[in-house]
Structure formats: C-alpha cells, structure tokens
C-alpha cells in the first residue's frame, strides 16, 4: 500500500531532527546506574544546590534529577510507584519499536488491520477508512480512529486510539493477554534490563481498571529517560536501536496536519478508553511517537521557549506527572503529583532547572554561598519545604527563619473606625518600626467579632454585617499594610478567626458564604511572598478538626498552592489530628512555661511528637513571655529556636516594644539564616563545655552529603571559657560566633577543636553566645 504524504513529511522531519539534534552533538557519556543509583552532589554535577531546591519547590510533589547518569537531587518520596497517566504513552512506542526489531511487526507503516481485521468492516459510509490505519498512526495519534477524517489527515489526541494501540501491541503482539503484560513484556523486555528498583506495572489500577496505565516511581522513570538519552544502550548492551530512538523523538507531526474537527465516527464494538476521550489537544508541531518535543507550532512559537531545543518529554494530566530529557545538558528529570498543570508551567519550571546548571566552583565559593545570603533572590516566597516539612523555606532555595511579635492580635482594627470601615491607626508605623530591626512577623486576625475577643466592628464586612458581604475598601487598606510588610520581609500570620469566633454555623462543612469569604482573602493576599495562613486561634473552642481541614482545603482550592497553612490550639504539644493533613503544615503552639529551660523542654516534646511531618511555631507562650526582662525574653526565644520551632512573642506588640528587644529577634533571624539549620535536629546530648543546647546535622546523607558537610549550632546562656560538640572529629572547621545581646559576630576558618570537641570563646563576647560549626576538611592546617 502506498504511503500517504504524511510519511514523506515525517521522513524529512526525522532527517532534519537527526542532523540538528544528534549529529552535531558530542557523543554523550555512557554512565548508567546499576541496581541502585550512584549519586553526586549538585556541586560535583556542576549544578547549583539552591536553584535545584527552588526548582523542586516550584514543581512540588515528588521527584528526582539525574545528570551525567548520577542521581543529583531528590524531593518527596521518589521511590513510590504511582500512575503517570499519559506519560506512559512513549513506553507504548518503545514496545512498538521492540516488536519491529524482534521481527514481530514489519514496520511502523504496517496496517494494523492485520491484527484487528474488523477495522475493515466499520465506517462503510467513509469508505472503510480505518483499514488504512498503521502503527505509526496510532503512536502519533493521526489514526483518526473514532472521528470522520481519514488516517493521516488530522491529529486526534485520543485515549480510544491509545487503548487500541496498547491492546493490539500487548495482547496480540507481545504478551498474549492483559494479565500477563508485566511478566511477558514490561519486565523482561525493559524493566529488568534497566534494573528498575520499584517494580513498575502496566496494571496501575488492576486488571479491570484501565490496563495499560503504568505505575512507576520517579527514580525508575528516570531510568527509562536515561535509556533514551543514551540512545538505546544500557551498560554496554543495546536494548533498542539508535535509529529507532532518533525516530521516536525526531518525527514530530508536521504543522500542515490540522487538528481533527472532532466529528464522531464508528469504532469497534466495546471499544474502551485508556483514560479520557478524544480531541483533547493539538500537536503544536511537537508530538512525536507519543513524546512531546520542543518543536515550533503553526505560529512560529516554540513549545518551551526557555528550554534547550533538544528537550523532549512524557507528560500526564497536563504536567502533573512527567519525564523530561535534555540531551544537551545530560539531564533527566521525573516528577509526580506536582503542581504543574500547563505547558506554560512546564516551561517555567524547566527553565528553573536549566538555570541550576553552572560551572563547578571552589570549596571557598561553596562556603561563601552557605554563609552569605548573597544577591537579591529572584523568588523570596516563604513556603513549606516539601522535602523537609519541619521548616519553612524560600522558593529561591534559601532557608527561612522567623522571630518577632506575636501581637497585636487586633492589628487590623487599631485606631478610630471610619464610616467605610477603614481605620486611622498606627499599622504602618508598627511595620516600619519592625523593618529596621530584623524582627520579621506579626500575628493578626481577620475576624475577632461573633464570639471572639474583639467588638462587633472587628470584621471586614460592609457595615460589619456578614450578610452584606466583604467591604472592598477595608480589604484594600489591609492590602496596603500587607504590601508594606511584604516589602520589608515581614510575615503576616493571618488568622481567619479569633478564638471562639464563629460567623457561619454549618457544622463540619464550609458553606457558600464562608467559602466566598475565604476565596476573597486568597484572591486579595495570595500573591504575597511573606504570608502564613492560620485557620483559627484555639480552634477547639468553636471548630471541629474536620471543619479546620475543610477550611484549609478551601484555601488550596482558591488557588493558593504553596503558602503554609497553620492551626493554633489550646495549650499542649500534640498535633496528631493534623499530622497527615495534606494542607495543614504548621502547628501554631500555645504553651505555658515560666523559664527558658521549661519552654525548651516543652518544644522538644512537640518536636518529637511531630515526627518530621510539620513545622512548629511557638506562637503563644501565655505566661507573660513578652513582658519578661529583656535577657530572659531573649533566652526564651533561643530556647524555642534551639528546640526546632519558630518564635512569635506573645505580648510583644511592636508598638510599645523596646527597639532593643525587636533587635534581639532580628539577630536570631540573621544568625540562623546564615547557617544550614534546616538540615539539623535538636541534640542537646551533644552540647559540650559551657553549652546547654545543640542542633546537629552530624552525618548528612544522600546526594548532598559531600556538598553539605557536618554542621552544628550550640547555645550557651553564660559561657565562661569554651563551648562545642561532644565527639567532634579532630578536623578543620569554619566557625561563626554571635553575641546574642550585642549582635557582635566573629568568624574563624580552619579552626580545630580541643580534645573535648570545644572551641575557646573569642574575646569580647558576653552574656549568651551562639556558635555555628561547619566541617571544612580533615587536612592539616
């Protein structure tokens, strides 16, 4: 049978793609993993650790990055199998080429009617058009199966088409039946050969639910991507020919082929779908044997304009699940359960990944990066670190610490009320006072009426009547204050409700009026970089845990995908009802402690109870924390920080607070953010010399182990001579000392500890002292 013009155009496209993408490129290295992945630190792989962190934060979910055949960066549970939806389709093409190489199929241009004779009988009014469908048509989605156009005349992204491809390829050609697809095809012909660790399966949901949907872990999916990056060779053995690899990713459907009109036509009886329906997308000049390539569409626009032209990938659910290969950078990346859900977002996050590639730097450059915040960040948004939810993180990859006022709760309602509901108060003055000290948070409540601690006017409704809806002018004034705080890096911890406040009595559910309230706040303030949502203060007084969870889900549904969401409780250190909530990520604690030591013990208990599942915020120590003498107040702040919690000082209102107390907060923030505290855990048992409390990252693991060496923070209230860490190896360390009262810092490089693991205090440090210790090397000074 004579091939249609589409074949000729595809052949030309293949030749051009091969010439431009492969022949001009240097032969890639052949490194592939064995039974487990070999790892490199980002620095060893010539990538920037901070930018990689920013990339994975933007993507969300779970995944891993491979460069040069080495695992370089992971986030979330990258070992867990999961459905990848349409990202499975390039595997179908792989098994198509494998069948050709095994002599089971003549070529991609063989008619599939040989395997499905009933195609010759359907669509009589369209001249039995489906008899002409080829394997190429199915793999490139130009079969027009189920629509009126003839094969090759149009592009129809159809899951009926793909189900037909899977069923013919695996039940007729490879396996014999669906139940045996893993044992007879997937494992022996691919998964075992590339030594997959997590047993991928084509029966993601079982035999009776869309067989052909593959469940695969991100780290195993990267193996498949690496096979194609290595042009079909794995550990010296060729699993698929180089020619077929190049054909698979170099045969994009030409722009001359239109998208189907979508007019339905007959399909085989009982034709199933492998996912959705038909006519889901155009090819955009970038669809090649089920791979998405970085081609150019009919308007001359590149698929991912900020990504190298040789990139290609597999995508499911509009980018939520993905595998991407960038040959020119020797990179493979896979993710699942991500926030990405559009081509524009694919371009954005992949551009972030590309930006992480850099030349190798010296150890001195790495140390400078770790100690010095450096240039102004591109993305300063404060979010929960998905790879380490014990801490907040900036989206540009830098750690974030928070310490400052835990008052005034009535911040939004200070001053005389105007007729339109706005206020003539000192809000901007408080923000600007904080800005000069480094203290970086405020604790504010949106609704304090209806049972809360405020009066009837302490809410943002027109005429203070919820039935009339929200007052735009009130929200606009709040937006002005919040913008000023955001500009100075001050986090607004915004409570939806004060304790006992309840406007809508809808049980555990969120009604329409309350949903409108939540969504209006998210629309107004969700763009801010420095924001933490808190559902309610002392939530148990009026809300159930289920109601709280539903409100948190409404914040996410309203479009805020990354700001931390906290919940405040009555006194206690347990948060188990929200430990596994997918939306609630911070425990805003209320504690009762009269001394720094007592507070430290309580926060340590909360840290242990958290089991690494959420962050801790010592949001309210109700025994007069903010009214204590300056030295005691400061030590209580450090007591919380050294036990693993952020610090918001109850009864520190910013307005009446002495500047030096705010500066003490700022010094704590600046010191912590010059360390890698976010990799540490409380380890008071390691405190040596005059030190009382310690945070430790003694044995870094995984891909970052070489780049991020052992490190510690120790604190002493009144040290006399020496502080340090028990059992510290005799090596070279970089030190950063802080006088917590005066802010004086002393840096020392290549310092060695005494036999007891301690270092001598520098001259001029008085009162309470903190020390950051970072291993340099084991060489001789």
RAUR-V795680 format. One record per pair of residues at least 4 apart in sequence whose ideal C-beta (glycine too) atoms are under 6 Angstrom apart, sorted by the first residue. I is the first residue (numbers start at 0). J is the second residue. Records with the same first field share a line. If there is no record, write none. Layout:
BEGIN
I=J  J
END
This chain:
BEGIN
2=6  108
3=151
5=151
8=253
9=250
12=250  251
13=246  249  250
16=20  249
17=21  245  249
18=22
20=309
30=67  68
31=68  233  234
32=36
34=194
36=70
37=69
38=69  70  702
39=43  44  69  71
40=702  703  705  706
41=46  48  51  71  706
42=706
44=66  71
45=359
46=51  355  356
47=355  357
48=706
49=396
50=354  355  396
51=72  355
52=396
53=394  395  396
54=351  352
55=74
56=394
57=348  351
58=334  337  348
59=337  338
60=75  334  335  336  337
61=75  76  77  335
62=77  217  333  334
63=73  77  217  218  221
64=71  72  332
65=70  221  331
66=71  329  330
67=329
70=702
71=702
73=77
74=385  386
75=385
77=217  218
78=197  216
79=216
80=197  214  215  216
81=214  335
82=203  212  214
83=87  213  315  320
84=315  316  320
85=315
86=313  314  315  320  321  322
87=213
88=289
89=289  290  313
91=164  165
92=138  247  288  289
94=168
95=134  138
96=239  243
97=188
98=103  104  172
99=104
103=172
104=109
105=109
107=134  135
108=133  135
109=134
110=133
111=115  132  167
112=118  119  130
114=167  171
115=167
117=267
118=129  130
119=127  130
121=129  265
122=127  128  129  264  265
128=149
131=150
132=136  142  150
135=139
136=141  142  150
137=142  160  164
138=288  289
139=252  288
140=154  155  156  160
141=151  154
142=150  160
143=148  150  153  155
144=160
145=159  264  266  277
146=155  259  264
147=262  264
148=152  153  259
153=257  259
154=252  256  258  282
155=259  277  278
156=279  280
157=277
158=272  273  274  275
159=270  272  277
161=273
162=271  272  273
164=168
165=169  211
166=170
167=171
168=172
169=173  174  180  184
170=176  177
173=184
174=179  180  183  184
175=179
177=210
178=206
179=183
180=184  201
181=185  186  200  201
184=188
185=189  190  201
186=190  191
187=191
190=195  199
192=238
193=222  226  233
195=199  219  222
197=216  219
199=213  215  219
200=214
201=211  213
202=206  210
203=212  213  214
204=208  209
206=210
209=273
211=273
215=219  220
217=333  335
220=322  333
221=331  333
224=322  324  331
225=331
226=233
227=244  324
228=324  326  331
230=241  244
231=237  238  239  240  241  244
232=237
233=238
239=243
245=249
246=250
247=288
248=287  290  311
250=287
251=284  285  287  292  294
252=256  282  286
254=284  297
258=281
259=278
261=278
266=270
282=286
283=296
284=294  295  296
285=291  292  294  302
287=292
290=311
291=312  314
292=311
293=302  303  308  310
294=302
295=299  301
296=300
303=346  349
305=346  350
306=310  349
307=325  327
309=326  327
310=325
311=324
312=321  322  323
313=322
314=318  321
315=320
316=320
317=340  341
318=339  340  345
319=337  340
320=335
321=334
322=333
323=332
324=331
325=330
328=356
338=560
339=344  345  348
360=364
367=371
370=673
376=395
377=395
378=394  395
379=393  528
380=394  528
381=391  399  529
382=394  561
383=388  563  584
384=390  392
388=584  613
389=611  614
390=614  677
391=399
392=399
393=397  399
398=677
400=668  671  672
401=439  440  490  645
402=636  646  664  667  668
403=438  439  440  664
404=441  648  651  652  653
405=442  618  619  647  648  649
406=442  650  651  652
407=652
408=444
410=443
411=443
412=457
413=424
414=422  423  424
415=423
416=456
417=421
419=472
420=470  473
421=472  476
425=429  654
426=480
429=653  654
430=483  484
433=438  489  653
434=487
436=661  662  665
437=665  668  669
438=661  664  665
439=488  489  668
440=490  647
441=491
442=492  647
443=491  493
444=494  497
445=495
446=458  496  500
447=451  452  453  457  497
448=453  455  457  458
449=500  502
450=499  500  501
451=497  499  500
452=497
453=457
455=463
456=463
458=463
459=469  470  473
460=464  465
461=467  468  470
462=467
465=502
469=519
474=523
477=481
478=523
481=491  524  527
484=489  491
485=527  528  529
488=529
490=529  531
491=530
492=531  533
493=532
494=533  536
495=534
496=500  535
497=536
498=536  537  540
499=540  541
501=541
503=510  512  513
505=510
507=543  545  546
509=513  514  549  553
514=553
517=553
518=557
520=524
521=525  554  557  559
525=559
530=562
531=563  565
532=554  562  564
533=565  567  587
534=547  550  566
535=542
536=567
537=569
538=542  547  566
539=569
542=546  547
544=576
547=566
548=580
551=564  582  583
552=582
554=559  564
555=582
563=584  585
564=582  583  584
565=585  587
566=577  583
567=587  618
570=589  591
572=601  604  605  608
573=608
574=586
577=583
578=612
584=613
585=613  614  616
586=613  615
587=616  618
588=617  618
589=619
590=601  620
591=621  622
592=597  598  601  620
593=597  622
595=634  635  638
598=635  638
599=638  642
602=639  642  644
603=642  681
605=615
606=642  643  681
609=613
615=643  644
616=645
617=639  644  646
618=647
619=649
620=624  649
624=635  648  649
625=648  649  650  651
626=650
627=631  632
629=660
633=663
636=646  667
637=641  714
639=644  646
641=692  714
642=681
643=681
651=656
656=660  661
666=742
670=737  769
671=676
674=771
675=710
678=696
679=694  695  696
681=694
682=693  695
683=692  693
685=693  695  724  725
686=690  691  693  713
687=723  724  725  755  756  757
688=721  722  723  757
689=715  718  719  722
690=713  715  722
691=715
692=714
693=713
694=712
695=711
696=710
697=709
699=704  707
700=704
703=707
708=774
709=774
710=773
711=724  772
712=771
713=722  770
714=769
715=722  768
716=767
718=722  760  768
721=757  759
722=757  770
723=752  756  757  758
724=756
725=756
726=756
727=752  756
730=777
731=749  775  776
732=750  772  774
733=748  773  775
734=747  750
735=746  771
736=745  761  770
737=744  769
738=743  764
739=767  769
740=766
745=761
749=780
752=756  758
753=757
760=764
764=768
END
